[in-house]
Amino acid sequence: MNMRSSSKVGAALSAAVLGLGLGLGLGLGLGSTPALADNIVMWVNAPLVPGPNAPIYEEIKAFEAKTGHTVELQAVPHMEMERNLFVALSGGAGPDVMALDIAWVAGLADAGLLADLTDKTKPIAAQYQPGPLASGRFQEKQYALPLYTNNVALFVNDRMLADAGIAKAPSNWKEFHDAAVAMTNKEKDTYGASFGGGRMGAFQLYSFIWQNGGEIIDEKGVPHVAEKPTVEAVDFLAKLYTQSQAMPKSVLTAGNWDEVHAPFIQERAGMVVTGDWALAALAKGNPNLKYSVHPLPVGVKPATVIGGYNLAAKAGSKSPDASFALIEWLTGPRSVELMRKYERLSAAASATTPEAIAALPKQLQPFMAQADAGRARPVVAPWSEIHASVFANAWDSVIRGKPAQAAMTEANTAIKGLLEKK
């Protein structure tokens, strides 16, 4: 793509994957053209720039006009972004501003590659939803602000629910369990819920742990996954497969979202816990599927695991003020409208008002309606390993018959060991 010189898509490293943002400049040099304008190099996940008319270009153009700075926008595939950032930033190169999957913040911050934004963000912290804001915090310092957010909700096959004699989607754990069992029919090879194996199942599991009053790793870095609330949540979900047989056998092997969604798309599973990224997959896989989206069934309290992308600045950037001004511009209140154009969820606090929720597409409204219950995964340096290895293995062992208490006690020991290495 050959874009205008101040906002061109750079092919410097790669191209292709997600992102978004916007915001108002509130006292960070956005009110007037600076005496010395800077050129800001920014890496974003490629789906943010699918073409020359991508919404982010309009925002970049407005930022440039307001501040006098210029922005060189470079698209990088999601699967390459984390590795490319580590390599480039470790060598003193890389972008001034970068879009990060929220799971990468701790590792990059722990390596000293991200600028500490704590003092700059304190005056504007109230502009953001608490969960997404917390995802950019590592060891009590703020290294990133949320570009956009997402969470998981309950997708329900309306026909299968009605055929099971149930009038409304489940709103609590008991109703979820009963609906899953009622929609299961061995002769028809139908099941109540589709769930993932390994790291996919672990991701779906986190919301239920928090809903039951459990904790994964607290703010002091202490793991709690062997405690009763966490074990009960793991046991509750695993028994839908091991005892009730209300999940298809794909729960043992489903290792990506396509495989998690497949039984639901095929109308072999009546429910699935997933995020807004499923909407396009369902429309493509089964355009005639009649389904609805609902907030997650609530346990002791509401909770939903959040995902999304943050914006961060390079440690040692030659343009620290201009870089932060861009971050603030792309993540503040203006992001409500920007995210709407991408059909994604803004992490701005103003996005949770009834008026803002009502302006969203109908299928996105349940996600934003439960945004206040959003929880970020623990922001600790070894989180990627904890998730992909420890939690994934624990979940796999329980759905294969290992007692939940034994599996989670072993997981707690393993997590503690990884944390103590740092």
C-alpha positions in Angstrom: 0.0 0.0 0.0 1.3 3.4 -0.9 -0.2 5.9 1.6 0.5 9.5 2.2 4.1 10.2 3.4 3.0 11.1 7.0 0.8 8.1 7.5 2.2 5.4 5.3 1.9 1.7 6.0 5.5 0.5 6.4 6.5 -2.9 5.1 9.5 -2.6 7.3 9.0 -5.9 9.1 5.8 -7.5 8.0 2.1 -6.9 7.7 -1.2 -8.2 8.9 -3.3 -8.4 12.1 -5.6 -6.3 14.5 -5.9 -3.1 16.5 -7.6 0.3 17.1 -7.8 3.5 19.0 -8.7 7.1 19.6 -8.9 9.7 22.3 -8.9 13.4 23.3 -5.7 15.3 24.0 -6.1 16.6 27.5 -3.2 18.9 28.3 -0.4 17.0 26.7 0.6 19.4 24.0 -2.4 18.6 21.9 -3.8 22.1 22.0 -1.3 23.8 19.8 1.4 23.0 17.2 4.7 22.3 19.0 7.7 24.4 18.4 9.5 21.2 17.2 7.4 18.6 15.5 8.4 15.0 15.8 8.0 12.0 13.5 6.5 9.1 15.4 6.9 5.6 14.2 4.0 3.4 15.2 3.5 -0.3 14.8 -0.1 -1.7 14.8 -1.6 -5.1 14.3 -2.4 -5.3 10.6 -6.2 -5.7 10.6 -6.3 -2.1 11.8 -5.1 -1.1 8.3 -6.9 -3.5 5.8 -7.0 -0.8 3.2 -6.4 2.9 2.4 -9.7 3.9 4.0 -9.2 2.2 7.3 -10.7 4.4 10.1 -7.4 4.8 11.9 -6.0 6.9 9.1 -8.6 9.6 9.7 -7.6 9.7 13.3 -3.9 9.9 12.5 -4.6 12.7 10.1 -6.6 14.6 12.7 -3.8 14.1 15.3 -1.2 15.4 12.8 -3.3 18.5 12.0 -3.8 19.2 15.7 -0.2 18.7 16.9 2.1 19.2 13.9 3.7 15.8 14.5 3.8 13.2 11.8 3.1 9.5 12.2 4.5 6.7 10.2 2.1 3.8 10.6 3.6 0.3 10.1 1.4 -2.8 10.0 2.8 -6.1 11.6 1.0 -9.5 11.7 -0.2 -10.4 15.2 1.7 -13.7 15.1 5.0 -11.8 14.4 4.5 -8.7 16.5 5.7 -9.9 19.9 8.9 -11.5 18.5 9.6 -8.5 16.3 9.2 -6.1 19.1 11.6 -8.0 21.4 14.2 -8.2 18.6 13.9 -4.6 17.5 13.6 -2.9 20.9 16.4 -5.0 22.4 18.7 -3.7 19.7 17.7 -0.1 20.3 15.5 0.1 17.2 11.8 -0.5 16.7 8.8 1.9 17.0 8.2 4.9 19.2 4.6 3.7 19.8 3.4 0.1 19.5 0.1 -1.9 19.8 0.5 -4.8 22.2 -1.7 -7.8 23.0 -2.4 -7.2 26.6 -0.7 -10.5 27.4 2.6 -9.1 26.2 2.9 -6.1 28.5 4.5 -7.8 31.4 7.2 -9.5 29.4 8.2 -6.4 27.5 8.1 -4.2 30.6 10.1 -6.7 32.6 12.8 -6.6 29.9 13.0 -2.8 30.3 11.8 -2.2 26.8 8.7 -0.1 27.6 8.6 3.5 28.9 7.1 4.0 32.3 4.0 6.1 31.8 2.8 6.2 35.4 3.1 9.9 36.0 1.7 10.8 32.7 -1.4 8.5 33.0 -2.4 9.4 36.6 -4.3 12.5 35.6 -6.4 10.7 33.0 -6.8 7.2 34.5 -10.5 7.8 35.2 -11.1 8.0 31.4 -10.6 4.2 31.1 -12.5 1.1 32.2 -10.7 -0.4 35.3 -10.1 -3.8 33.8 -8.5 -2.7 30.6 -6.5 -0.1 32.4 -5.1 -2.7 34.8 -3.9 -4.8 31.9 -1.3 -2.2 31.1 0.1 -2.2 34.7 3.1 -4.2 35.8 4.7 -4.1 39.3 2.5 -1.1 40.2 3.7 0.9 37.2 1.6 1.9 34.2 3.3 0.9 30.9 0.4 1.0 28.5 -3.1 2.4 27.9 -5.9 0.3 26.4 -6.5 0.7 22.7 -9.6 -1.6 22.6 -11.0 -4.3 24.7 -13.0 -7.5 24.5 -14.4 -10.1 26.8 -16.2 -13.4 26.7 -19.9 -13.9 26.7 -22.3 -16.8 26.3 -23.5 -17.7 22.7 -26.7 -19.7 22.7 -28.3 -21.7 19.9 -31.9 -20.4 20.2 -33.5 -23.4 18.5 -31.7 -26.0 20.5 -32.5 -24.1 23.8 -36.2 -24.0 22.9 -36.2 -27.7 21.8 -34.9 -28.5 25.2 -37.9 -26.8 26.8 -36.0 -23.9 28.2 -37.5 -20.4 27.7 -34.5 -18.2 28.3 -30.8 -18.2 28.2 -29.1 -19.3 31.5 -28.1 -16.4 33.8 -26.4 -18.3 36.6 -24.3 -21.5 37.0 -27.2 -23.8 37.9 -29.2 -22.7 34.9 -26.0 -23.1 32.7 -25.5 -26.6 34.0 -29.1 -27.6 33.6 -29.3 -26.1 30.1 -26.2 -27.9 29.0 -27.5 -31.3 30.3 -31.0 -30.7 28.7 -29.5 -29.9 25.3 -27.4 -33.1 25.3 -28.7 -36.0 23.3 -26.4 -38.9 22.6 -28.6 -40.4 19.9 -28.6 -37.1 18.0 -24.9 -36.5 18.8 -25.8 -33.1 20.3 -24.3 -31.5 23.4 -24.9 -28.6 25.7 -21.7 -26.7 25.4 -18.5 -26.6 23.3 -15.3 -26.0 25.2 -11.6 -26.0 24.3 -8.7 -28.1 25.4 -5.3 -26.9 26.6 -4.8 -23.2 26.6 -8.1 -22.6 24.9 -10.0 -24.2 27.7 -7.8 -22.4 30.2 -8.8 -19.1 28.8 -12.5 -19.9 28.9 -12.0 -21.1 32.5 -10.6 -17.9 34.0 -13.9 -16.1 34.1 -15.5 -18.9 36.1 -12.6 -18.9 38.7 -13.2 -15.2 39.4 -16.9 -15.7 39.4 -16.6 -18.2 42.2 -14.5 -15.8 44.3 -11.2 -17.4 43.4 -8.0 -15.8 42.5 -5.2 -16.8 40.1 -2.3 -14.6 41.2 -2.8 -11.7 43.5 -1.2 -8.2 43.2 1.7 -9.3 45.4 2.5 -12.1 43.0 1.2 -15.0 45.2 -0.7 -17.8 43.4 -4.0 -19.1 44.8 -5.1 -21.7 42.3 -5.0 -24.6 44.8 -7.7 -22.8 47.0 -11.3 -24.0 47.2 -13.0 -21.4 45.0 -10.6 -22.0 42.1 -10.8 -25.8 42.5 -14.6 -25.7 42.6 -14.8 -23.7 39.4 -12.5 -26.1 37.6 -14.4 -29.1 38.9 -17.8 -27.5 37.9 -16.8 -27.1 34.2 -14.8 -30.3 33.9 -17.7 -32.4 35.2 -19.9 -31.2 32.4 -17.7 -33.4 30.3 -16.5 -36.2 32.7 -19.8 -36.8 34.4 -22.7 -35.2 32.4 -21.1 -35.8 29.0 -22.6 -32.5 28.0 -19.5 -31.5 26.0 -18.3 -33.1 22.8 -15.1 -35.1 22.7 -13.5 -32.1 20.9 -12.9 -30.6 24.3 -9.9 -33.0 24.6 -8.2 -31.6 21.5 -9.7 -28.2 20.4 -6.6 -26.1 20.2 -7.8 -22.9 18.4 -11.0 -20.9 18.2 -12.0 -22.5 14.9 -12.1 -25.9 16.6 -13.8 -24.5 19.7 -16.5 -22.9 17.5 -17.0 -25.8 15.1 -19.5 -27.8 17.2 -21.6 -24.7 17.7 -21.5 -23.7 14.0 -22.5 -27.3 13.1 -25.4 -27.1 15.6 -24.0 -30.0 17.6 -23.4 -27.8 20.7 -26.0 -25.5 22.1 -23.7 -23.0 23.8 -20.2 -21.7 23.6 -18.2 -19.3 25.8 -16.3 -17.0 23.4 -15.7 -13.4 22.4 -16.8 -10.9 19.7 -14.2 -12.4 17.4 -16.6 -15.3 16.9 -19.2 -13.2 15.2 -17.5 -13.2 11.8 -16.7 -16.9 12.1 -20.3 -17.8 12.8 -21.6 -15.6 9.9 -19.2 -17.3 7.5 -19.5 -20.9 8.8 -23.3 -21.0 9.1 -25.1 -17.9 7.9 -28.5 -19.4 8.8 -27.6 -20.1 12.4 -30.2 -18.7 14.8 -28.3 -17.7 18.0 -28.2 -15.0 20.6 -25.4 -13.5 22.7 -25.8 -13.0 26.5 -23.6 -11.9 29.4 -21.9 -14.9 31.1 -24.0 -16.8 33.6 -23.1 -15.4 37.0 -21.6 -17.4 39.9 -20.9 -15.8 43.3 -20.3 -12.6 41.5 -20.1 -11.5 37.8 -16.7 -11.6 36.0 -15.4 -12.0 32.5 -11.9 -12.4 31.3 -10.8 -9.5 29.0 -8.5 -9.4 26.0 -7.6 -6.7 23.6 -4.8 -4.5 22.6 -2.9 -1.7 24.4 -0.7 1.1 23.2 2.8 1.6 24.8 5.9 3.7 24.1 9.5 2.6 23.6 11.8 3.1 26.6 14.4 5.7 25.6 12.3 7.1 22.7 13.7 10.4 21.3 10.1 11.6 21.1 8.6 10.7 24.5 6.1 13.6 24.8 4.9 13.2 21.2 4.6 9.5 21.6 2.4 9.8 24.7 0.3 12.5 23.0 -0.4 10.0 20.2 -1.2 7.2 22.8 -3.6 9.5 24.6 -5.2 10.6 21.4 -5.9 7.1 20.2 -7.2 5.7 23.5 -9.3 8.4 25.1 -12.9 9.3 24.7 -12.7 9.6 21.0 -12.1 5.9 20.8 -15.8 5.2 21.3 -16.6 6.3 17.8 -13.4 4.9 16.3 -14.1 1.4 17.8 -17.7 1.6 16.6 -16.3 2.0 13.0 -14.3 -1.2 13.5 -17.2 -2.9 15.3 -15.0 -3.4 18.3 -15.3 -2.3 21.9 -13.7 0.9 23.2 -11.9 0.7 26.6 -13.0 4.3 27.4 -15.2 4.6 30.5 -17.6 6.7 28.4 -18.2 3.6 26.2 -20.2 1.9 29.1 -23.0 4.5 29.3 -26.4 3.3 28.3 -26.4 5.6 25.3 -23.0 4.4 24.0 -24.1 0.7 24.5 -27.3 1.3 22.6 -25.4 2.7 19.7 -23.4 -0.5 19.3 -24.5 -3.4 17.0 -27.0 -5.6 18.8 -24.6 -8.5 19.1 -21.9 -6.4 20.7 -24.2 -4.9 23.4 -24.0 -7.9 25.8 -20.2 -7.7 25.8 -20.2 -4.0 26.7 -23.0 -4.5 29.2 -20.8 -6.7 31.3 -17.6 -4.6 30.8 -17.6 -3.4 34.4 -17.1 -7.1 35.4 -14.0 -7.4 33.1 -10.9 -8.8 34.7 -7.4 -8.7 33.2 -5.3 -11.9 33.4 -2.4 -11.6 35.8 0.2 -9.1 34.5 3.3 -11.1 35.5 6.4 -11.7 33.4 6.0 -15.5 33.0 2.3 -15.3 32.3 2.6 -16.7 28.7 4.3 -19.9 30.1 1.8 -20.1 33.0 -1.1 -19.9 30.6 0.2 -22.1 27.8 1.8 -24.8 29.9 0.8 -24.8 33.5 -2.9 -23.9 33.2 -3.3 -25.7 29.9 -1.9 -28.9 31.3 -3.9 -28.7 34.5 -7.2 -28.3 32.5 -6.3 -31.2 30.2 -5.5 -33.5 33.1 -8.8 -32.7 34.9 -11.0 -33.3 31.8 -9.2 -36.6 31.5 -10.1 -37.7 35.0 -7.5 -36.3 37.4 -9.1 -34.8 40.6 -9.3 -31.0 40.3 -7.7 -30.5 43.7 -4.7 -32.6 42.8 -4.3 -30.9 39.5 -4.6 -27.4 40.8 -2.3 -28.1 43.8 0.4 -29.2 41.3 -0.4 -26.1 39.2 0.0 -23.8 42.2 3.5 -25.2 42.9 4.5 -24.8 39.3 3.3 -21.2 39.1 5.1 -20.4 42.3 8.3 -21.8 40.9 8.0 -19.7 37.7 7.3 -16.6 39.6 10.2 -17.1 41.9 12.6 -17.3 38.9 11.9 -13.6 38.1 
